[in-house]
Amino acid sequence: GRFVSPLSTQSPAINVVRQ
């Protein structure tokens, strides 16, 4: 979600889904 993780760097879409 809003936390910064290595996965979010690769998949910004997942970062939005996992809020």
C-alpha positions in Angstrom: 0.0 0.0 0.0 1.5 3.3 1.1 4.6 1.6 2.5 7.7 1.5 0.3 8.7 -2.1 -0.6 11.0 -3.6 -3.3 7.9 -5.3 -4.8 6.2 -1.9 -5.2 9.2 -0.7 -7.2 8.6 -3.4 -9.8 4.8 -3.5 -9.7 3.3 0.0 -8.9 -0.1 -1.5 -9.7 0.1 -4.0 -6.9 1.2 -1.2 -4.6 -2.1 0.5 -5.2 -4.1 -2.7 -4.8 -2.5 -3.6 -1.5 -3.5 -0.5 0.5 
